[in-house]
């Protein structure tokens, strides 16, 4: 049944092209034998739509015949629907009709089943209020159907059977006026019609669109259909007059042209009205002619005649012969005004172009007959080249619907295009959600694709209800269920490529990440233990670990534990920070001992101890004071007075324990700049590690005439920690130099310790 909206004018039925279904050997009486085989099995059975299965198969076979399907392909329609009614369909069909028919029937049946399961799951989720854990939205369901069609499209026969079957289902609902199942019309419009368009099967594409639109927007459909019908007689008369005029005039020019009226499709009219904000009267292709000529030069000769006898609209001309559409469509399109000023669209093409426009890939199904015509601009000089051309259209359809860049379509060699389809599989969760995986993926890959936690806890798998080893490769359309434990992690065996547990790069990364986290926990534990033992030995268990890490230049205690646990940071550095205020002088580090002058007078010692004469003094190594720092003295046992900066943390701790040993000190007058005394000062620099960093910092000190007498450097995870000991005459000038260091490339901070 054709849509009642189609207005065909004098369009003749398209010629039936003698083609052979891919891989299906012609058998004497195959169609009659297949129907006789199916009739007792299907005669009293119905589909879930309510349609009799045998009647449905008859209609699908008729659709395939109309677009050029061979008897072998039509026979396959009946065998597909028998699979659900046979105990061992693969064996039975194989013995009766051959392996090729059996494989096609099984693959198509598998696709039908998973699509049906997905629709049932969606309906259940909607009935439950959408709270099912794996419930799919309408958009996700459409995406699932698209993925499943793509997965099975490596056998083009399956796609053709599904397109014809879906068209018949819509025809059934239109004829019976039964309510259309939720999502069926939208799925047909959003998935099946674009697929037919990409394969160039216009006859199916237009009808899928019109019927789907009729169910989705019945009111708009009726309005446009009424507008088409109002002036049908007048329009048909004018189109017929134009048709005869064009055909006779072209014949007089020596061009044997077939001129036909062109069908009107409601969905395309509405789409044009909405897309260009046009009124119905402004849509040009309400009146249309199609001119079919023998050769390409005849196309342009006919176009020249049309433009010379009518007024062309310059903005409405498209040359799809010179620039074919991505799906291989070729034709000349123009819009002209007749003597009454009414617009009419004219399409000019050759018979070969017309065959492709009507039947698309079906017109080239017999690859050996395609010859140099090719498909979608690709020469079909061999079966392989023609198959790749079709695969490219399927890939382009995939990109169209997934929103990828159109410029990527058709790039790369044929083998690469084929592999893009062959390297993916699509399986189902128990809730009928579609999961995309690489070819050869296992249940473990599946589990990680669903959720990382599910993958970590995966311990067993069922495929189509049967228990299988975890490293069993999955196949298209299988339903996969994994069994898990409450807590746990992956096995190291999963990372062994020889055992075949994981194929997906994403799943491998998640397993590696789990073991990396596990290793990091062990490293942190080792580092924490080492640091805490050191604090116990030094009697510093009261020290806060985060404060200690900050003193050492780390962001957190965990960062400190990590480098200690990896043996990248010496515990000696921590001991230096924890060292008592008066450490025993090292052989290489003799403290500066100076005798103070009497009170009120500066001496060569540089430090004035108020109220005490001839008292030994030394500058503390922990804070390294230098004039004009505020300083405080602390009386040590047997080593005189240790001079600290007043803000020294060690000094604060000593004052808390023995505040009575604190003494006032001040810099003597000899440090006013008139002598050449210098004082060692520690400078801490944190920077992004790079080549030449130490040289650049040293050059700053040299330029500023500051002598560097010691350097300690360490690089941790790309960060350089550097301590410079420089000699200064007074600390005030140091702030300026540190500002210059802080401006160097990569330097994050430069401060006095």
PyMOL commands that set and color helices and strands:
alter all, ss='L'
color gray80, all
select helices_A, chain A and resi 30-42+53-66+71-85+89-97+99-127+138-152+156-176+184-198+202-216+218-230+232-252+266-276+280-282+284-286+296-309+314-316+351-364+367-370+383-402+406-408+414-422+443-450+452-456+492-495+505-538+545-551+557-565+571-578+649-657+659-661+669-671+693-703+731-742
alter helices_A, ss='H'
color red, helices_A
select strands_A, chain A and resi 258-261+288-293+311-312+318-319+332-337+343-350+424-428+434-438+458-463+466-468+480-484+593-595+607-609+616-619+631-635+641-645+662-663+665-667+679-688+707-716+719-728+747-752
alter strands_A, ss='S'
color yellow, strands_A
deselect
rebuild
show_as cartoon
